[in-house]
Amino acid sequence: MLAGRSFAVFTARDHDSALWTSPIAGEPGFLVAGGTALTVHATPTTGDPPHNPPVPQHVGLLAIDFGIRRRIRVNGELTGSSADTLTVHADQAFGNCPSYIQQRHLTTTPSSTHTTVPGHAHPHTATDAGALEDEHIELIRSADTFFLGTAHPTRGADASHKGGRPGFVRVEGREIWWPDYAGNNLFNSLGNITVDPATALLFIDFTTGGTLQLSGDAQVEWLDPSADEGGTGRRVRFTPRRIRTGTVALHGDLVSFSPHNPAVRTSQAT
């Protein structure tokens, strides 16, 4: 599974201890697993906050195949980092169900702005004010997929996939929230957020390759399940503190939405 992937998501802290989730793309074979070691022959490029991340630290990696709706999470300790390679000692490696993965035909594309390894993200704007601009809001509200990074002070970091019908992620003022749909009942992300609110979001425009990375704080909210479109009575509310935009050399044609996506309610109690 890992050997055949051309795209992965990486959650790590930068040199200021802020948590980020970054896209990494490459030719199939850039993820090499052997025993408990995972070697990633690609890194977030210069300008991406986890570029040259501090070692050692807890990190999370998600490899996903949109075509067959399959995903694998690898969580562990970052033991090595160079200009073009990351080395992770895996503590956890597990697959997840195909629910909420939109089926896409994913291809890598040439990147004219890229200056190092093909397929790396190349952020070009940054703000530490946490203020969402109109183009950020448009991307978030139209998204059917995003990636979530969380961490626990002693038990590790995690990169997760979230999906739904366009509109399932809401923006209210300076805050973002989404319903927690029923899943595998492991509660990796929600458990981490409960202990450590530091959270990272990654949105990708699969038509243009544009990326939006958000680092901030989140909290789990509880409500009447009947008032929640996911039927779980849980939602996550996120406040961005730092924002980065950029590009990744990927293109993803939508084939079909997941049959498990709940309908998006146009009005919900907040």
N, C-alpha and C positions, 0 to 999 in steps of 0.2 A: 504494500500500500504506500509506504513512504517513498520507496524508490521510484515510483511512477508519477509522483506529484510534481507540478510546476509552480505551486503556490502554497505558501504557509503564512501563518500569523504568529507574531512573536510578542510576548508580554514581558517587560523588564523595567527596571528603574534606571533613570539617568543619573548623572553625577550629582544632581541636586536632590536625589531620592524621590523625584516625582515618577509616578507609574504611567507607562505608555504602552499602547498596543500598536505594532507596526506591521505593514505588509512586506513580505519577502517573496520574490518571484525568481525563477531560474529554469533552466532546462531540466527535464526529468533526470533524476540521478543526483541532484544537488543535496538531497537529504540522504545520508548514509547511516544506517543503523548497524551496530555490531555489539552484541551482548547488552550491557546497560548504557552504552555510549551512543549518542546521536551527534554526528558531525554535520553541520549545516554549512555548505560551501557557498555562502552568501551572507551578507549582513545588511542591516539598515545603513543607508549611505550617509555621507556628511550632510548635516542639517537635520536629519531625523534624530529626535532626542536620545533614543537608545543606541546611537552610533557609538562604537567603541565602549560598550557598557561596562560598568565596574565588575570586577571578578574578585571573589566569588559572590554570587547572589542567587536567590530563588528566581526561576523563570518558568514561563509556560509557553508551549508551542502547540498550535492547532494546524493539522494538515487536512485538507478537505478536497473531495472529489465531487464537484457539483453535478457531474454527468450521471453518476449512479447514486447520488445522495448518501455519500459515506464520509465519515469524519473520524479522525483519531487525535486524541490529546496526549501530549507528552509533557509531563511536569517534572522538574528536577532542579539541579544546581548547575549554574553556568561555571564551568571550570577553565575555560579558555576562550580568548577573544583576540582576533587579529584583524587586519584590514579587510580580509575576505572570508573569514571562517569563524564560526561559533562552535564550541564544544559543550555539550550538555550531558551530565550524568543523570540518567532518568531514575526518578524515584517512583513515578506512576506513569503507566501507559495504558490507555483504554479507549475503546470505541464508544460511540453514542448512536442512538437510533436515528433514522433518516428524517424524522418529523421536522417540519418547518424549513427544510432545505429546498430552495427553489432550484429547479433543474436548469443548468446553464451549460452552454458549449464554451469552454474557457480556452483562450489562446493567448500566447505571449506576443507582444508587439514591439517593434523598434521604438526606442525612446531617444528623441533628439536632445533632450535636456540632461540625459544621464552622462556622468563623467567617469564612472568606475566600472562596476560589474553590471552587465545587462540585466534588467529586471528589478533592480533595487528601486525603492521609492526615492524621490528627489524633492523633498519639501522646499517650497519657495517663499512661503510667508509664515510669520509667527507672531503671536501675541500672548502676553501673559495676563491680559486683563480679563479674559474669560467671556468677552462680549460676543455673542453670535451675530454675524452679519446676515444680510438677506440671502446671499447665495448658500451660506451654511444651512440656514433654516430650510431652504428649498430642497437641498440634498437630503436632509434628515427626514423631512415629512414625506418625501417621495420614495424613501428607501424600503426595500422588501427584505434587506439583509444588513446586519452589522455585526461587529465583533466586539466582545466584552472582555476586558482584562481586570482581574482582581488578584488580591494577595492576602496571605495570612502571615502574621509576624514570625511564626516559627514553623508552620506546616507547608509553606510553599506558595508559589504563584500559579496562575491559571489563565489560559486563553480559551474563550468560549464563543460559539456561534449563536446568533439570535436571528430568527426569521419570522415573517408574517406578511400579510397583505400590505401593499403600500398604504401608509397612514397609520400603521400600528405604533409607530414612534411619534410621540407628541412633543411639541415645543410650547411652553407657557412662560412668557417673559424670558428670564435668564435660565430657566430650568428645562430639563428634558425628562420625560417619563415614558415608560412602556409597561404593558401588562405582562405578568409572568405566566406563560402558558404551561400547561401540564407537560412534564418531561420525564426524565429517567429517575427522578426522586433521589438523586445523589446530592443535590443542593450545594455543589461546589461553590458557585458564584454567590448565592445568597448567604451561605455560611461565612464566606470570606468577608462580604460586605458588612455583615452583622458584627464581626470582630474588628475589621479595619475598613473604614469607609473609603479609603483611597481606591479609585476606580478609573479605568481608561476605556474609551470608546474609539472604534475605527469604522468609518463609513467609506465606501468605495462607490464611485460612479462607474459602473461596468461598461458604459458606452464610451466615455472619454478617458478613463483611467485616473480621473481625479480622486484624491484622497482627502479625508478630513479626520484628523486625530485630535481627540479631546482628553485632557487629563484633569481630574477633579475629584469630587466626593459624591458618594451615593448613600442612600438609605432605603431599606425595605419598608413599604407601607402595607398595612392590612386593612381590608374593607370587606363588606358583605359580598360573598361570591356572586350573588345574583346581580350585583351592580357592576360586575367586572366581566368584560368580554371573554377573558380567558377562563372564567369559571373557577379560578383558584383562590380568589380573594387576596391576591398578592400583586403588587406592582413595585417597580424600582424607580425612584426619583433621583436624578443626577444633576449636579451643579458643576459646570465646567469652570476651571481655574486657568488653564493654559490651552491654547489652540494652535495647531499646525495644519497647514494645507500643503498638498504636493501632488505628485503623480506616481503611478506604478505602471509598468509596461505590461498591462493586461487588458484584454477585451473579453467580455462575457455576454453572449447572446442568450436571452431568456428563451428557454424551451417551454417550460410549464411551471406554474406555481405548485407548491406542495399541496396535496389534497387535505392535509391536516390543518392548514391555516384557518383559524376562526375568522368569521366576518368581523370587519372593523366597525365599531359603533361610531356614528358621527357625533354622538353626544354622550359623555360619561361624567359621573360625579367626580369632582376633584378635591 
